[in-house]
Amino acid sequence: MEPHHKAIPQAETKERLGTLFEIFSVATKLGFTSFGGPIAHLGYFHEEYIRRRKWMDERSYADLVALCQFLPGPASSQVGIGLGIIRAGLLGGLVAWLGFTLPSILALVTFGFLLQGFDIGNTSWIHGLKIVAVAIVAHAILGMGQKLAPDRGRVTIAVIAAMLTLYWQATYAQILIIVIAGLVGLWFYRNRVEKRAPELQIRLSRSIGIICLAVFFILLIMLPVLRQWTDYEWLAMFDSFYRSGSLVFGGGHVVLPLLEREVVTTGWVSEEDFLAGYGAAQAVPGPLFTFGSYLGAMAGGLTGVIIATAAIFLPAFLLVAGTLPFWNGLRNSPKIQGALVGINAAVVGILLAALYDPLWTSAITKPIDFGLAAILFIMLVFWKLPPWIIVVTGAWGGMLLGYL
């Protein structure tokens, strides 16, 4: 009987490894092909995971997307992590994240090392990439504003949030702005009621969820304290990228002002290299949060890449694993839905502030710069061309501007 007992766990192990390999291979395929930003990523996920492989029903996928839109962090990456967790537990979430992000990490880190090795940070095509960033963020504001701030109340929240973001430069200013907006939304939109959704099938216990949430908050509180007590540079870097990944609502574009404040003002990365990398990040598939990997490369080489990547994505993983077991109850709460209305409007305002500073103030220095930005914006919005074409056009446009 002993061989029979051994065969059962061996078969289970083989099946589990097969599932993990399948998750990794599909996620890696998506990592190489998912251009277009977080909204486009969700479309790619739906096609591959839901329609083609039927790993989850349509309503459950919509509920998972809603959860990840509510949480701070990179929404598309969190959806991928959630799909992996539901498919194969915590390890499945880790494998799904690794496959989806690795191609983008490799591309941006390679770009960063080339930027350092050849001292090309001030060349004209880099200026073109800065103008690309202006057009793409303006496009993101247009789309998000139409969806998240469609009425005068939410537009007002967005504009006030933008003003506060520009004039209130404290370290925790943005999270306080988001909290205030959530309270405003809770008051004015507390009676907002949606149709009750069916329950998600979550295979994580609530105890694991509590542990993940506890780790998230302990790190968020203790890392700045430890940073003040020590002069260990790698700890400071981990703290900066962890807080940036923890306090971002609305996806990758909104992380721009947080990261700029953390890495440029500290002198780890120059403003020119920062904006060049942000422009290059638009040309690669996968999550925009891998921009943090590029910044880690510029600030600390290969060790910086590892620290920055782990730190900026760790909050996303902890929050998804921590909230999935509780989401069935929370997502049907009118109070939660009302607070989310205010938070989403504030996200639009924070992004609007980022469009002005540092993007516009650094990239649009002459009338002809504005002309190129307008052309790129039209190509995105009205011609609906892929982002990589916009990036290539912007780089070439920057080179042409260098001769004028």
LUMLOFI-899675 format. One record per residue: x negated, y negated, z negated of N, C-alpha, C in turn; residue in three letters. Coordinates in steps of 0.05 Angstrom, whole numbers, plus 5000, padded with zeros to 4 digits. Example, Ala and Ser with C-alpha at 12.3 -4.5 7.8 and 13.67 -1.06 7.14 Angstrom:
BEGIN
473651144844475450904844473650664844ala 474350454858472750214857474249994843ser 
END
This chain:
BEGIN
498450245000500050005000498349755000met 495849764991494249534988493749395015glu 493049545036492649415062495149265071pro 497549375065500049245073500348975059his 499648965032499848725017497948515028his 495548605036493648415047494448305074lys 495948465089496648375116498648145115ala 500348145094502347935093501147655090ile 499247605070498047345069496347285093pro 495047485105493447435129495147345152gln 497547465155499347375176500347095170ala 500947035145501846765138499746565143glu 497246635136494946455141494546395170thr 494746605186494446585215496546405227lys 499046445217501246285227500945995219glu 500045945195499645675185497445535201arg 495245685206493045565222493945505250leu 495645685261496745635288498445385289gly 500045345268501745105267500044855264thr 498044865247496244635244494844565270leu 493944775285492544725310494444605330phe 496944705330498944595349499444295343glu 499744225317500143945309497743775318ile 495343875313492943725320492743685351phe 493243895366493043875395495043675407ser 497543695397499643515407499043225399val 498243185374497642915364495242795379ala 493242965385490942865400491642785428thr 493342945441494442865467495742595466lys 497442555446498742295443496742075437leu 494642135421492641935415491141835440gly 490842005460489541935485491341785505phe 493941825502495841725522497841515513thr 497941455486500041275476499140985476ser 499440865499498940575502501440425495phe 501140165490503439985488504439895461gly 503039975439503839875413505740065399gly 506439995374507940175356510740255367pro 512140065380514740135390514540335413ile 512540295430512040485452511140755440ala 509540755419508741005406511141165397his 513141035385515441175376516941305399leu 516841185422518041305446516541555455gly 513841535455512241765461512741995442tyr 512841925416513442135396516042265401phe 518042115407520742225411520742415435his 519342335456519242515480517842775473glu 515542755459513842995455514843165432glu 515443045409516143195385519143275385tyr 520843095394523743145390524943265416ile 524643145438525943245463524543495473arg 521843495474520443715486520143945467arg 519343895442518644115423520844155403arg 522743965400525043995382524144065353lys 522143915343521243955316523143835296trp 524943655305526743515287529143425304met 531543405291533843315305533743005308asp 535442905326535442615332535942445308glu 537942505292538542345268536342345248arg 535142575244532942595224530542425234ser 530042435260527842275270528441975266tyr 530841895272531641615268531341535238ala 532041715220531741655191528841635184asp 527141805195524241785189523141525199leu 523941445223523041185234523940955216val 526340975206527440765188525740745162ala 525040975151523340975127520640835132leu 519440915154516740805160516840515168cys 519040415179519340135184519639985158gln 520740105138521139985112518539955096phe 516840165098514440175083512339985095leu 510539875078508239735089506339925103pro 504939825123503039995137503740035166gly 502140195180502540235209504840425214pro 507040315224509540475226509240725243ala 507940695267507740925284505941145272ser 503741065260502041265246503541405224ser 505241255209506641365187508841565197gln 510041505220511941695231510541945239val 508141925251506642165258505842325233gly 505042185212504342315187506742455176ile 509042325176511542445166512342685181gly 512142675207512742915224510943145217leu 508343085213506443295206507043415178gly 507743235159508443335132510943515133ile 512943425147515443585149514943855163ile 513043845182512444095197510744285182arg 508744185167506744365155505644255129ala 507144095114506244005088504143785090gly 502843725068500843505066498643545086leu 497643785089495443835108496443785137leu 498943845143500043785169500043485174gly 500743325154500643035157497842935163gly 495843045148493142965152492143035181leu 492843275190492043355217493343185238val 495943125234497342955254496142675255ala 495442565232494142305232491442315246trp 489842515240487142535252487242555282leu 489042725292489242755321490142495335gly 492042355323493042115336491141875335phe 489541855314487841625310484941655321thr 484041905323481241945330480441835357leu 481941865378481141745404480741445403pro 482641305389482341015387479940935370ser 479441085348477141025331474541045347ile 474241265362471841305378471441085398leu 473641005412473340795432472540525420ala 473840445398473340185386470640175372leu 469840395360467240405347465040385368val 465340525390463340515412463140225422thr 465440095425465439815434464039635413phe 464439695388463139535367460139565367gly 459139805371456239855372455039725397phe 456439735419455439595443455439295439leu 457439185426457538905420455138815404leu 454338985384452038925368449438955383gln 449239175399446739235412445939045434gly 447938935448447338765471447938465466phe 448738405441449238125434451037985454asp 453338095459455137995479457537845467ile 457337775441459637665427460537395438gly 458737245451459436975460459836955490asn 459937185504460137175533463037105541thr 463237025566465836915575468037125576ser 467337375581469537575582470537635554trp 468937595533469937615506471937395500ile 471337155510473336935508475937015521his 475737155543478137245557479737445539gly 478337615524479637795506481037655483leu 479937425475481237265454483937155465lys 483937075490486336975502488437195506ile 487437435512489237675513490637705487val 489237675464490437715438492637505434ala 492237265443494437055441496937145456val 496637245481498937325496500337565484ala 498837755474500037995463501537945437ile 500337785420501637715394504137545400val 504037365419506337205427508637395437ala 507837595452509837785461511037945438his 509338015419510338165395512337995379ala 511637735377513437555362516137525376ile 516137505402518537485417520337735413leu 519137965415520738215412521738245383gly 519938205364520738235336522738025327met 522337775337524237565330527037625340gly 527237725364529937785375531338005358gln 529738185348530938415333531238355303lys 529238225291529138195262530037925252leu 530137725270531037455261532937345282ala 535237475287537037395308539037175301pro 539137095275541136895267539736675252asp 541136455246539936215234538836275206arg 540136445191539136505164536436635165gly 536136845182533636985183531436825198arg 532236655217530236485230529136285209val 530836185191529936005170527936145152thr 528536385144526636545128524036575142ile 524136635168521636675184519936425185ala 521236195190519735945193518535865166val 520035885144518935825118516636005111ile 516836265118514636455113512236375129ala 512536285153510236195170508935955157ala 510435765148509335525136507735595110met 508935765094507635845069505035995075leu 505136165095502736325102500436145111thr 501035935126498935755136497835575114leu 499535495095498635295075497835425048tyr 498635665044498135805019496136025024trp 493535975019491436155026490436335004gln 491936364983491136534961491036824969ala 489536984954489037264962491637424964thr 493437384944495937534944498337374955tyr 497737174971499836994980501837154997ala 500837315015502737455034504537645020gln 503437805001505237994987507337834971ile 506537604959508537444944510637334963leu 509837254987511737155007513737375014ile 512737615018514437845025516337905002ile 515337904977517037954954519337744952val 518537484955520537274954522637314976ile 521737375000523637425023525437665017ala 524337865004526038094997528138024977gly 527437854958529437764938531537584951leu 530737414970532637254985534537435001val 533437635014535037815030536937975012gly 535938054988537638204969540038034960leu 539637774957541837604949543837544971trp 542837474994544637385016545737615033phe 544237845033545138065050545738315034tyr 546338275008546738514991549238674998arg 551038565012553438705020553238835048asn 550938835058550438955085550539265081arg 552439395093552839685090552739815117val 551040015119550840175144552340445140glu 552840585162554140845160552241045147lys 553441205129551841395113550541605132arg 547941645127546441825145546142105132ala 545842315148545442585137542742615124pro 542442815107540042845091537742965108glu 535342865103532942975116532143225100leu 531043425114530043665101527043615094gln 526543545070523843485061522743725045ile 520343815051519144045038517043955018arg 517243715008515443624986517043584961leu 515943674939517343634913517143344904ser 519043274887518942994876516442954859arg 515443164846513143134829510643054846ser 510443174870508243104888508642814897ile 511142744903511642464911510842264890gly 511442324865510742154842507742124840ile 506342344843503342334841502242154863ile 503242184888502242024910502841724905cys 505141664896505841384890504141274867leu 503641444847501941354825499141294834ala 498041464851495341424862495241164878val 497341114894497440874910497340624893phe 498940614872499040374855496540344837phe 495540574828493040564811490740444827ile 490440534852488340434869488740134876leu 491240064881491839784888491239594865leu 491639684841491239514817488339524808ile 487139764808484539804796482139724814met 482539764840480239704858479339414856leu 481139214856480238934852478838894825pro 479739024805478539004778475739114779val 475439354789472739484791470939314809leu 472039194829470439024847469238784832arg 470838674813469838454798467738534778gln 467838784768465938874748463238964760trp 463239024785460839124798460138954822thr 457738984832456838854857456339064879asp 457739294877457339504896458839434922tyr 457339384944458539284968460539484981glu 459939744979461839934992464439944977trp 464439904950466839894935468439644943leu 467039424947468439174955469739214983ala 468339355001469439405027471939585026met 471739795009474039975006476439824995phe 475939654976478039494964479339314985asp 477739175001478838995021480539135041ser 479639355052481139495072483539645060phe 483239745035485539875022487839675017tyr 487139435008489239235003490439145029arg 488839125050489939045076491939255086ser 491239505083493039715091495539745073gly 495339645049497539675030499639455032ser 498839215041500538985038501538885065leu 501439055086502338965112505039085119val 507038905122509638985132509838905162phe 510839085178511339015206509439125226gly 507439275218505739405238503039275241gly 501639365261498839295264498238995268gly 499938855283499338575289499238405263his 500938475244501038315219498638355202val 497038565206494638605191492438405198val 492738275221490738095231489937875211leu 491837715200490937505181489737615155pro 490837845146489737965122486838055126leu 486238195148483538285153481738055159leu 482737845173481037615178480137485152glu 481937475133481237345108479237525092arg 479437785096477737965080474937985092glu 474637995118472038055130470637815142val 472137615151470837385163469937185141val 471737125122470936935101468737045083thr 468537305081466337425065463737445080thr 463737395106461337405122460637675132gly 462337875128461738145138461838155169trp 463738005181464038005210464437715219val 463137635241463537365251466337335263ser 467237095265469937045276470037125306glu 467737085320467637155348467937455351glu 466437615336466537905337469338005328asp 470437865309473137945299475137925321phe 475237695335477237655355476737815380leu 474137855386473438025409474438315405ala 474038415380474938685374477938705375gly 479338495365482238505366483238515395tyr 481938365412482638375440482138645452gly 479838765446479139025456481139245446ala 482139205422483939405410486539425426ala 487139215442489539225458489239415482gln 486739475489486139635513486139925508ala 486140015483485940295477488540405467val 489140665471491540785460491340825430pro 493540905419493540965390494140725373gly 493940755346494840545328492940315327pro 494040075324492439825323490739815297leu 491639965276490139975251487240075255phe 486740215276483940305281482140065287thr 483239825290481639585290479939565265phe 480939675243479439685218476939855221gly 477040065237474640235242472440065256ser 473339905276471539735290470239535271tyr 471839415253470739225234468739355215leu 469439605207467539755191464839795205gly 465039855231462539895246460939635247ala 462239415251460839155253459639075226met 461039155204460139065178458139255165ala 458339515171456639705157455839955172gly 455839945198455040175214456840415210gly 455740655212457340895211458640935183leu 457140865162458340885135460640695133thr 460440455144462640265144465040365159gly 464540505181466840625196468340815179val 466940995165468341195148469841065125ile 468540875112469840745089472340585098ile 471940415119474140245128476540415139ala 475940625154478040795165479640935143thr 478141055124479441195102481141005085ala 480040765080481340575062483840455074ala 483740385100486040245112488340425118ile 487740695122489940875128490941025103phe 489341035082490141185058492741095046leu 493340835044495940745034498240855050pro 497940865076500140965094500741255087ala 498641415083499041695077500341735049phe 499341585029500441615002503341525001leu 504041305016506741205014508741395028leu 507941505051509741685065510241935048val 508042055038508242295022509742234996ala 509441994985510641924960513641864962gly 514541754984517341664987519141865001thr 517942045017519642235032521542395013leu 520542484990522442644973524742474962pro 524442214962526542044950528241894970phe 527541914995528641745016531641795020trp 532542045017535342105022537241935005asn 536441874981538141704964537741404969gly 535241324973534641034976535740915001leu 535641065023536340955049539240885052arg 540940985034543740915035544540705016asn 542540575003543140364983543540094997ser 545839964994546139695006544139494996pro 543239514971541239324961538639354975lys 537739604979535239644994535539535023ile 537739585035538239495062538239185064gln 539339055043539338765043536638645039gly 535038765021532238665017530638695042ala 531038915056529538965081530138755102leu 532538655103533238445122531438195117val 531138115092529437885086526537935091gly 525638175084522838245089522138245118ile 523838355135523338365163523238085175asn 524937905166524837635176522237495168ala 521237545144518737435135516437535151ala 516537795160514437915177514137755202val 516437675214516337515239514837245233val 515437125211514036875204511136905199gly 510337115186507437175181506037215208ile 507237355226506037395252505937135268leu 507936955265507936695278505536535268leu 505036545242502736405230500136505242ala 499936775245497536895256497036805285ala 499236765300498936675327497636405328leu 498236235309496935965309494135975298tyr 493836105275491136125262490636405252asp 488736545263486336445278486536465308pro 488636575320488536635348488536385366leu 490636215363490835985381488635785377trp 487935735351485835535346483135615356thr 482635875359480035975367479836025397ser 482136105410482036185438482935965457ala 484935805449486035605468484635335462ile 482435285475480835045470481034845493thr 482034935517482334765540484934825554lys 485934635570488434685584488434935601pro 486134995613485935235631486135485615ile 485335485589485735715572488635775568asp 490135555564493035585561494335705586phe 493335615609494335725635493836025637gly 491536115629490936405631492736555611leu 493036445587494836575567497636595577ala 498636385591501336385601501636595623ala 499636625640499736835661499837115649ile 498137155629498137415615500737475601leu 501937265589504537305576506637375596phe 506737245619508637305640508237595650ile 505737675653505237955662506338155642met 506138085617507238275596510238275595leu 511438035594514238015588516038055613val 515237935635516937945659516138145679phe 513438185683512538395701512438665688trp 512438665661512438905645510139095653lys 507738975656505339135663504239265638leu 502839495640501639625617499539445603pro 499239475577497339305562494439315573pro 493639555582490839575592490339395616trp 492339355633492139175656491838895646ile 493338825625493138555614490338505603ile 489238705590486538675578484438635600val 484538805621482638785643482938505656val 485438425661485838165674484837945657thr 485237955631484337755613481237735612gly 479937965612477037965612475937845638ala 477037925661476137805686476837505687trp 479137435677479937155676478036995660gly 477137105637475236965620472536925634gly 471737125650469237095665469536875686met 471836865700472236655720472236375706leu 473536355683473636105669470736005661leu 468936205657466236135650464735985673gly 465736015697464435875720465735605726tyr 467835535712469335285717468435065699leu 
END
